[in-house]
C-alpha cells in the first residue's frame, strides 16, 4: 500500500497543467460539436409527424437521445479522471450506475433496430401491424427495464456492504466496485447482453440476406436493409471496444507517469468513446434519403433550400419498397 501511495505521489508531481487543460479543452470542444450534430438530428425528427410515428425513426431518435446522454456522461467521467478530482462515493455511484444503464440501453437498442429491419423485409405484410407506435414505445420501455437490472443490483450491493458513503475517492469502477461480486456481476451481464444482441443482429442479417435472394423481394431495399444491420454489428463491436477504455485507464493510472497516462487516455477516449457515439448516428441518418435532406437544411441554418427536400416522396418510396 505504501508503494502505491508513493507512486501516486510521484504521479501528482509530474502534472502538467497546460497539457492537462489542452486535452480537456479538446475533448469538451469536440463533444460540443458532436452534441450540436446530434441536437440538430433530434430537432429534425421533431419537425415531421411521420418521423414521430414510424417505428424506424422512433428507434433512431431513441438512439440519438441515448448516445447524446452517453456522450455527456463519458466526457464528465473523462474530465474527472484527467483532472484527478476526488468525489464523494455516493456521487460517484450515481454517475457510474447511470453510465452503466445508458451503455446497456445503447446495446439493446441496436437489437431493436435490427429486428425492425428484419420485420420490414422478411415479414412486410405484417410490418405495420407489428411495429405500431404503441408497441415500439413498449419495446423501448422493456429495454430500459432490462438495462437497469445491473445498475440496481450494483446499488443494492453497495448499500448493503458500504456504509461510508461520505468518503471521497477517485471515481472509477475499480476504485468504487472493489469486491469480487461486482466483477462477477459485470462479467455475467456483459456476456449475456453481448451474446444476445450479437445473435439478434446476425440472425437479422442472415434472414435479410436469404430473403434478398428470392424473386419476390425488392433487392435494392433488401440490400440497403442488410447494410443497415451490418452497421449495427459494427456499432456493437465499437461498444465492445469501449469496455477496454476503463481497463486501460486503471492500468495506466497505477503503472505509468501522469503525462503518458494523459496521452493514452485521451487517445482511447476520442477513439472509442466520442467518435462511435457520434459518427454512427450521423452515418445512419445520412443514409436515409427522407431524413438526410431535411437534416442538411437545418444543419446549414437554412442555406440549403428546403423546397428541394421532398421528404414525403422519399418516405412514400421507402414504404413501397418494404411492403
N, C-alpha and C positions, 0 to 999 in steps of 0.2 A: 504493500500500500504506500509506503514511504517513497519508493522508487517512482510510482505513478504520480505522486504529488510533486516530486522533484521535476519529472519530465513535463508535467503540466505547467509548473512554474517557468521552466525554460521556454516553453511554447509561448507563454504570455509575454515573455521579454522580447520575443522576436516579432512582435506585432508591428506591421507597417500600416499606419492609419490611412495613408494615401492609397495604397494598393487595395486595402480593405474597402475603403469608401468608393473607389472606382468600380470594383466588382459589384458592390451593392447597387450603385447607380445604374450600371449597365443592365443588371438583372431586372431591377424595378422598371427602368425605362422601356426595355423590350417587352416586359409584361404588360405595361400600359398600352403599348402599340397593339399587341395581340388582343387585349381586352377591348380596345376600340373596334377591332375587326369583328370579334365575337358579338359585341354590342350592336353593331350595325346589322349583323346577320339576324340577331334576335328581333331587332326593330323591324326588319324586312318581313319576317314571319308574321308579325302582328298587323301588317298592312293589307293582307288579303284574307278574306274569310276562308277560302279553300285551304290556305296554309294552316289554319287553326282547326280544321275539321278532318282533313285527310290523315290517316294513321302514320304514313311515312314522314310527313312534315311535323306531326306531333312528336314522334320519336326523335327526329332530327333536332327540333327545338329543345327537347329534354336533354339531349346530348350536349347541346351548346351551353345550357344552364349549368349542367353538372361539370363540364370541362372548365367553364369560367370560374366556378367556385373552387374547383380543384387547383386551378392556376393560382388563385388568390392565397389559398392555404399553403401551397408549395412555396410561394415567394415569402410568405410570412415565416414559415419554418426555416427557410434558407437564410433569411436575414438574421434570425435568432442564432443560427449556427455560425454564420460568418462573423457576427459581432460578439460571439461568445457571451450572450446575455443569459443570465440565470433567472428563471421564473419560478413561481410557486407551483408545487406539484399539482394542485387542483386545476390551475390554469393550463398547465402542460397536458394534463389528462384530457381536458375538453378539446384542445387543439388536435391531439393525436387520434382520439376516437372519432372526431368529426372528419378528419382527413382519411381515416380508415374506411368510414362509411361511404364517403364520396368516391373513394377508389373502387370499392365493391360495386357501387351503383354504375359507375362508368363501364365496368367489365360486363355486368349483366345486361346493360342497355345494348351492348353490341350483339348479344344473343337475340334480343327482341327485334332489333333492326334486321338481322339476318332472317329471322323467322317471317317477318313481314314480307320480305322479298321472295321467300320460299312460297308463301301462300299466293302472292301476286302472280307468280309464274307457273307454279305447279298445280294450284287449285284456283284458277282465275274466276270461275263461275261463282265461287263462294267467298271471294276476296272481300267484297263489300259487306257481306253478312258476318264474316269472322272479325274483320278489322274495323268494327264500328268505333265511334268516338268514345262511348262508354267503356267498351271492352279494352280499348287501348289505354285509357287512363287507369282502368282497374289493373292491367298488367304492370303499368308503371308503379302503382301503389304496392303491388306484390314485390316488385324489385326492391323498393325502399325498405319494406319489412324484412326481406331476406338479408339485405345489406347491413341492417342494424343489429343482427343477431350476434355477430362477432364483437361489435363495439359494446353492446350491452353486457356481453359476457366479460369483457375486459373491465368494465365499470364495476360489475358485481364482485369480481375477484379483487380488484383494487380496494374497494370499500370494506371488504371483509378482512383483508390482510394488512392494510396500511392505514395507520391512524394519524401519522404525522403529515397531514395534507398542507400544512403551512410552510414546510421546508422548501427552500429554493434550490434549484438544480438546473444543470444543462439539459434542455428539453430535447430528448430523442427517445426512440423505442428502447434502446439498450440500457439507458440510464433510468427510465421510469418502469419499464416492464422487465425487471431483472430475473424474476422467478422462472423456473423451468416450465411451469404450467402455461405461462404466456407464450413461450416458444412453441410448445406443443399445439396450443390453440391456433397460433398463427400459421404453422405448417399445415395443420389439418384443414382449416378454412381455405387457405390459398390453393392447396391441391384440389379440393372439391370444386371450388369456383372455376379454376382454370381448366380443369379436365371437362367439366360440364359445358362451359361456354365454348371451348375448343371443339367438343363433339357436335354441338348445335351448329356452329359455323361450318365445319367440314361437311356435316350432313346436308346443310342447305346448299353449299357449293356443289356437292356431288349430285344432288337431286336436280338442281337447276341445269347443270351440265348434261345430265341424262335427258331431261325434257327438251333441251335445245337441239338434240339430235333427231327428234321426231318431226314429222312433216306438219303436225297440227299446231306447232308453236311458232310464234314470231321470233325468228332467230336474232334479229337485231336487239329486241327487247330483252331476250334471254341472255345474250352476250353482255349487255350493259348491266343486268342484274348480277351476273356472275362476277364481273369486275368490282361491283359494289361490295359483294360478300367477301371477295378476296381482300379488299381494302380493310374490311372489318377484321380479317385474320391478321393483317399487318398491324392494325391498331392493337390487337390483343398481344402480339409479340412485343410491341413497344411498351405496353403496360407491364409485361413480364420483365422487360429490361429495366424498367424504372425501379423494380424491387432492389436491384443492385446498388442503387444510389445510396440507400440507407446503410447497407453493409459497408460500402466503400467509405462513407462518411465516418463511421465508427472506427474503422481500421486506421485511417489516416489521422484521426483525432488523437490516437494514442501513440502511433509509431512514427510519425513524421513531424517535421518542423511546421510552424504555422504557415509560412509562405507556400510551401509545397502543398499543404492541405488546402489552402485557399484556392490555388490554381486548379487542382484536381476537382474540388467540389464545384467550382464554377463551371468547368467543362461538363461534368456529369449532369449538373442541374440544367444547363441550357440544352444539352443533347437529349436527355432522357425525360425531362420534366416539362420544359417550356414548349419546345417545338412539337412534340407529339400531341399536346393538348390544344395546339392552335392550328397546325398545318392540316391535320386530319379532317376537322370540321370544314376548313376552308376548301380543301380538295373535294370533299363530299358535296359541298354546296355549289361550287363552280361547275361540277359535272352535271348538275340538274339545270336544264335549259329554262324551265319555268321559273326557277328561283334566281339563277345567276344574273339574268338581265336586270331584274329589279334590284338585286343586291348592288350591282355595279352603279346603278343610278343613285342610290342613297349613299354609297361609299364615296362617290365623287362629288357629293353635295349638289347633285342635280345637273352636273356638267354633261353627263350622258343623257340624251333626250329620252324621256320616259315613253313617248309615243312609239318609239322603236321597239319597246318591250311588250310584245303581245303574249302576256302571261297565260291568258285563258286559252289561246290557241295551243300553246305548248302543253298545258295541262290536259286539254282535250285529246291531243295526240297521244300522250303517255297513257291516258285512261283507255284509249282504244287498243294500244299495244299490249296492255296487261289483261285484257278481257277477251 
